[in-house]
Amino acid sequence: MIYSESLKKNTDFQKVYKERKSFANRNLVMYIIKNDLQKNRIGISVSKKVGNSIVRHRLTRLIREAYRLNESAFLCGYDIVIVARVNAKGSGYKDIESALLHLGRLHHITEKTL
């Protein structure tokens, strides 16, 4: 990812959750806060309620790939946490991608041309 890096520390995740600026759709929930960097930091969370480790890692890879391919559409300077919902379990790449872009538009962090 060119413009982004990963959120890894629990304290970073908790800071984003504490801000409570979130939108959700059927497959994903997206939390965001502004950071003082010129890049986005993205964190992905998939609960054990969604499925076993194979299902969770597959969803994580789908979300990361959807973000990577559409990274240039997102504005820079945000910490983003994406949480997969149980409904996302059987979803394919196109479903995850459209859900991610939909949430980006709701948060006004994607360009209007998409």
C-alpha positions as CSV (number, residue, x, y, z in Angstrom):
1,M,0.0,0.0,0.0
2,I,1.5,3.3,-1.1
3,Y,-0.4,5.8,1.0
4,S,-1.1,3.7,4.0
5,E,0.2,1.5,6.8
6,S,-1.3,-0.8,9.3
7,L,-2.7,-0.1,12.7
8,K,-1.2,-2.7,15.0
9,K,-1.3,-1.5,18.6
10,N,-4.3,-2.0,20.7
11,T,-4.1,1.5,22.0
12,D,-4.4,2.8,18.4
13,F,-7.5,0.7,17.9
14,Q,-9.0,1.9,21.2
15,K,-8.4,5.5,20.3
16,V,-10.3,5.1,17.1
17,Y,-13.2,3.2,18.8
18,K,-13.4,5.9,21.6
19,E,-14.0,8.6,19.0
20,R,-17.2,6.8,18.0
21,K,-17.5,8.2,14.5
22,S,-18.8,5.2,12.6
23,F,-21.0,4.1,9.8
24,A,-22.1,0.6,9.1
25,N,-23.7,-1.4,6.3
26,R,-24.7,-5.0,5.9
27,N,-21.1,-6.4,5.7
28,L,-18.8,-3.9,7.4
29,V,-18.5,-1.2,10.1
30,M,-16.0,1.6,9.6
31,Y,-14.6,3.8,12.3
32,I,-12.4,6.8,11.5
33,I,-10.5,9.6,13.2
34,K,-8.2,12.2,11.8
35,N,-4.5,11.7,12.4
36,D,-1.7,14.3,11.9
37,L,0.1,12.2,9.2
38,Q,0.1,12.5,5.4
39,K,-1.1,8.9,5.1
40,N,-3.8,6.6,6.3
41,R,-3.4,3.9,8.9
42,I,-5.8,1.0,8.4
43,G,-6.8,-1.7,10.9
44,I,-9.0,-4.7,10.2
45,S,-10.9,-6.6,12.8
46,V,-12.8,-9.9,12.3
47,S,-14.4,-11.4,15.4
48,K,-14.4,-15.1,16.2
49,K,-18.2,-14.9,15.9
50,V,-17.8,-14.6,12.1
51,G,-16.2,-18.0,11.7
52,N,-13.1,-20.1,12.1
53,S,-9.6,-18.8,11.4
54,I,-9.8,-19.7,7.7
55,V,-13.0,-17.6,7.2
56,R,-11.6,-14.8,9.3
57,H,-8.3,-14.6,7.4
58,R,-10.1,-14.8,4.1
59,L,-12.3,-11.8,5.0
60,T,-9.2,-9.9,6.2
61,R,-7.5,-10.5,2.9
62,L,-10.6,-9.5,0.9
63,I,-10.9,-6.2,2.9
64,R,-7.2,-5.4,2.6
65,E,-7.2,-6.1,-1.2
66,A,-10.3,-4.0,-1.7
67,Y,-8.7,-1.1,0.1
68,R,-5.4,-1.6,-1.7
69,L,-6.9,-1.5,-5.1
70,N,-9.0,1.6,-4.3
71,E,-6.5,3.3,-2.1
72,S,-6.0,6.3,-4.4
73,A,-9.7,7.1,-4.0
74,F,-9.4,7.6,-0.2
75,L,-8.3,11.0,1.2
76,C,-5.1,10.9,3.3
77,G,-4.8,11.7,7.0
78,Y,-7.1,9.2,8.7
79,D,-6.9,6.3,11.1
80,I,-9.5,3.8,9.8
81,V,-10.7,0.6,11.5
82,I,-12.8,-1.8,9.5
83,V,-14.8,-4.4,11.4
84,A,-16.3,-7.3,9.5
85,R,-19.9,-8.3,10.4
86,V,-21.2,-11.9,10.5
87,N,-23.1,-11.2,7.2
88,A,-19.8,-10.8,5.4
89,K,-19.0,-14.4,6.0
90,G,-20.2,-15.7,2.6
91,S,-19.5,-12.5,0.6
92,G,-17.2,-12.3,-2.4
93,Y,-14.7,-9.7,-3.4
94,K,-17.2,-7.4,-5.2
95,D,-19.6,-7.3,-2.2
96,I,-16.7,-6.4,0.2
97,E,-15.4,-3.8,-2.3
98,S,-18.8,-2.1,-2.7
99,A,-19.4,-2.1,1.0
100,L,-16.0,-0.5,1.7
101,L,-16.5,2.2,-0.9
102,H,-20.0,2.8,0.4
103,L,-18.7,3.4,3.9
104,G,-16.0,5.7,2.5
105,R,-18.6,7.8,0.8
106,L,-20.7,8.0,4.0
107,H,-17.7,9.2,5.9
108,H,-16.8,11.7,3.0
109,I,-13.3,10.3,2.8
110,T,-13.5,9.1,-0.8
111,E,-13.6,11.1,-4.0
112,K,-17.0,11.8,-5.5
113,T,-16.2,10.2,-8.9
114,L,-16.6,6.6,-7.7
